């Protein structure tokens, strides 16, 4: 995956040593008969754990979606998709103010500062997540017609608030272990989460009470409880003060002030279930979300690669290895293109069977929707490689303007193509907006790398 060509100096790039919590594993001596260098085996283990972790989360998400397709109404499924979209958007908003700047800071910090930075950013994450969760819950109470709530507004508002807070806290802990090069710990935490969530949803399904708000409220609470044992061994300082929050905010804001607007402008992509009912109705929205289920496993695989990709890019940039960055980017883009093309082709070839045994007659005829979603995932995956490099380089302004260009295009095209071509037009609009953003980020990445090389002594 590019790691096979690491130079010996790169393999010895410093990683944080974290006292009682432990740091990233240090490559040991080569065992007799080893076919691969220790650094390659180490990165292969890290990547494998990250991929397995994202795969089980994808299976949980897929299982939840299919359960709603088969056992709930289209209105409940649309509401489930809307609350999920709000949760993803809010979690990403908090992450843009905490995780993204923290990634940049850790790549440039001394090993001794690692725990201090992580702890102060955890406190900042908790404050921001709590504030945003409360605001969103109140907004749902004030404007209940924005969601397909079916009249149960209070429960939906509570589900939105708790889901946002719980997801943000889990997201921080997961990213913290990835940044610490310990994805196997994240994997253990997520295995527990998936098992408990699966059991909870099964109980609701057997009780014929598969509704969006109870399911999302239950999974949020399970997520908080299942993560508790992993907080105790997290690479954090055991003594902290809430007075550190303002300093963490001042440190993060120069980067977050570009990352956050990028996230806000990108709401077209994240919050499309809130917009599409205006164009194709609630049932059309449910069908678009159902079509996305079949390409959904690709997204977590991209995230798994990003969790390993960004820290590695940080190491390469720290050693001024522009050639290594370009090589890793090219390999990533080619691998993503091959993966998406093969996967979507296989889904379309077997779609008749999926339609008969999985979707059912209520969701028939979604082949073109699935194909368009495949294009969205292809472009988004390649764009994620460029964005990851820009984030590690600290070029948040470029990410902002690319998001403005891409999602402005998506917003305009969504209403135009959606009104003329229905569901396919909605998904095609998102694909075209992603193309614009990806081209912009690719150009910005190449320019930034030339600047990095020009600054090399």
N, C-alpha and C positions, 0 to 999 in steps of 0.2 A: 504493500500500500504506500510505497515511498520510503518507509522506515528502513527497508532492506539496504538502502544506499546511504544511510547516515554515516558521516565520518566519525572517527573515534572521539574527536573533540566534542562533537555535538552530543554524543551519548553520555558524556560526562557533564553536561550542562547542569548547573546547580538546581536542586529541588528542595523545598522547605523541609526542615527537620523540626518536628513539633512536640518534642518532649513526651509526656505521658500519652498524648493522643497518637503519636507516631507520625512519620512523614511518608513520603513516597518511597517505595522500595528501592534500595540501591543495588544495581547489578553486581552480582558476585563473580567469583572466578568461573571460568568456563569449565563445565564438567567434561570428563573424557567422552569423546565420541559425539560431542554436540555438533549438529549440522548447521545451526543458526547462531549468530552472535547473541550474547546475553541481552543487549539492548533491543534487538529485534523481537526476541521472545517476550521481553517485558512489555513492549508496546502492543504486541499481539494479544497478550493476556488482558491488558487494559481495554483494548478495542473490543475484544470478545465479550467482556463483562458489560461494557456499555451497550453493545448491540442486544445482548440477551435482556438487559434491563429494559430497554425501550420496547423490545418485542413483547414482553409480558404486559407492559402498560398498554401497548397497542391492542393486544388480545382482549384486555379488560374493556377498553373503549369500544372495540368491535362487538364484543358480547353484549354490552349495554345497548348499543345501537340496534342490534338485531333483536334483542328482547323487546325493545319499544316497537320495532317494525311489526313483529308477530303478535304482541300481546296488548298493545296500547293503541289509542286512536291517533290519527295524524295530527290532531290539535295538541295532544300531550307530547308527541314526538317533536313537534315544532317548538313547544315551550322548553323541552329538554335541551334542544339545540340552541335556543336563544340564551338560556341561563348558562349553558356551557361556554358559549361564545363570550358572554360578559365576563365569566370567570377567567377564561384564557386571556382576554384583552387586559383585564385589570392586573392579573399576575404578571403579564409582560410589561405593563406600565410601571409597576413597582420594580421589576427586574431591570428596566432601562435606567432607573435611578439608583439602583444598588448593585446588581450582579454585573451589568456591563461595565460600569466604572471600576468595580472591584477587580474584574478580570484584567483591566489595563493597569491598575495600581499594583497588583501582585506581580505582574510580569516585569515591573520596573523596581520592585522593592527589595530590600535586603531580607534574607531568610528570617532574621530576628524580628522583623515587623509583621510577619504573616499573621500570627494569632491576634495581635492588637487590631490590625485592619479588619480581620474577619469578625471579631467580636463587636466592634463599633458599628460595622455595617449590618450585623444581625439586629442590633437595637434599632437602627434606622429603618430596616425592613419592617420590623414589627409595628413601629409608629405609622409609617406610610400605609401599610396594609390595613391597619385598623381604621385609619381615617377614610381611606377610599372605600372600604367595605361599608362603613356607616353611611357615607354619602350615597352610594349606590342603593342601599336598602331604603333610604328615605325617598330617593327619586322614584323607585318602583311604587312606593306607597302613594306618592303624589301624582304620578302618571301611570296608572295601572294598565291603560289601554295600549301602551307600547308593547306589552308582552301578551301572548295568548294564555293569560292566567286562568281563564275560566271562572273568574269571580273570587278565587281564594287568594286575594292579594296579600294579606298579612303573612301567610305561610310562604308564599313566593318571595316576598321581601326578605324574610328571615333566611331562606335558602340561599338567596343571592349574597347577602352579607357574610354569612358563615362560610359559604363556598369560596368566596374571594379571599377571606383571611386565611383559611386553612390551606388553600392551594398555594398562597404566597409563602407561607412558612415552610411547607414541604419543598417548594421550589428552591428556597434559599439553602436548606439543608442538603438537598440533592446536589446542587451546583457546588456547594462548599466541598463535598467529598470528591467531586470530579476535578475541581481545581487543585485539590490535594493529591491527585493521581491515585485515588482509592475507589474506583467505580465498583469494586466487588462489595464494598460496604453499602453503597447505594442500592446495589442489586438485592442484598439481603433485606433492606428496609422495604423495597418495593414488592418483593415476594410476599412479605407479611401483609402489606396493604392490599394486594390483589386477592389473596386468599380470603381475607376478612370481607372485602367488598363483594366478592363473588358470592359468599355465603349470605350476606345481607340482602343482595338483590334477589337471590334464589328464594329467600323467605318471603319477600314482598311479592314475587311472581306467583308463588304457591298460594299466597293469601289473596290473589287477584286484586292487588292494590299497587299496580305498577304505574305510578304517577310521577311526573317530573320532579316536583318539589320534594316529596319524601325521599326519593332516590338520591337526589343531589345533596340534600341535607344529611342523609345517612352516610354517604361516601365521604363527605367533608369531615364529619366527626370521626369516622373510622381513620381517615388520613392523619388527623391530629394524634389520636391515641396510638396508632400503629407506629408512629415515628418516635414516640417518647423514649424507648430504650436507646435509640441512636443519637439523641441529643446529649446523653450522658458521656458518650465517648467522642463527641465532635471536636475537631481541632480549634477549640475556643478557649479564651481565658476564663478561669473560674470566678474571678472577681471582676466586676464591671460596674460602671456608673452610667446612669441615664444622661448625665451631663456630657457624655461623649457624643451624643446624637447631633448637636449643632455642629461640632467640628467635623464629623463624618459627612454631614450635608454640605458644608463649605468645601470639603475636599472633593466630593463627588460632583458638585453642581457644574463646574466648568465642562465636564464631559456629559453629564445628564441633561444639560440645557439644550443639547442637540439630539441626544438619544430619545428624550421624552417627546419632543414635538414630532420626531419621526414616527414614534409609536402611535401618537394621536392621529396623525395624518393617515397612518396605515389601517385605521379602524374600518375602512371599507372592506379589506380582506378578512379581518378578524371578526367583524360584526355583521357579515353579510346576512345571517339569518334574521337580523332585525330589519334589514332593508328590503329583502326579496319579497316579503308579504305585500309590500306596496306595489309590486310589479306583477307577481304571479300568484299571489294569494297564499294562505296558510298551507293548504294542501300541496301546492306547487313547491313551497319551501321544504316541506317534509320529504318530497320526492328528490329534490336536489341534495338534501342532507343524506338521504338513503343511498344515492349514487356515490356520494363521497366516501361512504363506508368502505367501498371496495378498493379505493386507493389509499385509505387512511393508514394502513400499515407502513407505507413508505415514509410518512412524515416522521414517526419516531426513529426510524433508521437514520434519517438525516440528522436528527437531534443527537443520536448516539455518536455519529461521526463528528458532529460539531463539538461535543463535550470532550473529545480527545483531540480534535483538530486545533481548536483555539489555543490550549496550553502549549501544544507542539509548535504552532506558528509563533507564539510568544518566545519560545526558546530559540527558534531560528532567527527571529528578528533581533533578539538580544545579542546573538553572535554575528550579526550583519551578514547572514547567509541568504542573500537574495535568490541565488540559484536554487537553494533548497526549498524556499518558499514557493517559487514558480513551479518547481517539479511536483511538490505536494498538491498545489492547486490544480495542475493539469490532470494528475492522476485521479484526484477527487472528482473533477468534472466528468471525465471519461467514465469512471465507475458509476456515477450517478446516472448518466445517460443510458448506459447499458442496463442497469438495474431497472430503471423506470420503464424503458421500452419493452424489455422482456416480461416484466410483471404485468403491465397493462395488456399486452398481446395475449398472455395466458388467460387473464380474466375475461377478455372479450370472446376468446375462443370457447370458453366454458360457460358463457353467460346464460345460455338457454337452461342449463342445469341449475345454475344459481337462482334464476328466476322462478323455476318450478319448485325447488326444495327449500330455498332460503327466503326470498322476497315475498312470494305469494302474489295472487292476482291484483291486489291493491297497488302494487308498485311495479307493474309490468311496463316494458318498453323504455328502459333507462340506458340502453347501450351507448347512445351518443353522449348522454350526460357523463357516463363513466369515461368515455374517450376524452372529452374536454377536460375532465378532472385530471386525467393522466398528463395532459399538456401543462396544466397548472402546476402539478407536482414536479414535472421535469424542469420547468423554468425556475420554480422556487428553490429547488435543490441546488441548481447551479448558482443561482443568485446568492444562496446562503453561504457558498464557499467564498465568494467575493466580499460579502458583508462581514464574514468572520475575520478576514484579513484586515479590512478597514477598521473594525472595532479594536482589534489588538494593536493596530498602529495608532489608535486614538483619533481617527478621521471621522468623527461623529457628524460633522457638518455635511460631508459628502453623503453619508447615509440618510441624513435628513432630506436633502434636496432630491435624491433619487426616489425617496419614498413619496415626496410631494408630487414629482412628475408621474410616477407609476400609478399611484392611487387616485390622483386627479383624473387620469385617463380611465381607470376602472370605474370611477363614480359616474362619469359622463356616459361611458359605454354601457354600464349596467342598465340604466333607465332606457337608453335608446335601443340597444339590442334586446333587452328583456321584453320591451313592449312590442318589438317586431318579430322576434324569434323565440319568445317564451323562455323556458328553463335553459335550453342550450345557449341562448343569447346571454343569460346571466353569467353562466360559468365561462363562456368565451370572453366576456368583458374582463373577468378577473385574470384570465390567462394573458390577455393582451396588456393589461396593466403591469403584470409581472415581467413581461418582456421588456417594457420600457425601463423599469427599475433595474433589471439585471444588466442591460446594456450600459446604463449610467454607472452602476457600481463597478462593472468590469473596467470601464475607462478610468474611473477614479482610482481603482486599485493599481492599475499599471502606472498611472501618474505618480501615486504615492510611493510605489516601490522604486521608481526612478529617483525620486527625491531622497528616499532612504539611502540608496546607493551613492547619490551625490554627496551625502553627509558623511560617508565612510572615510575616515582618515587614510 
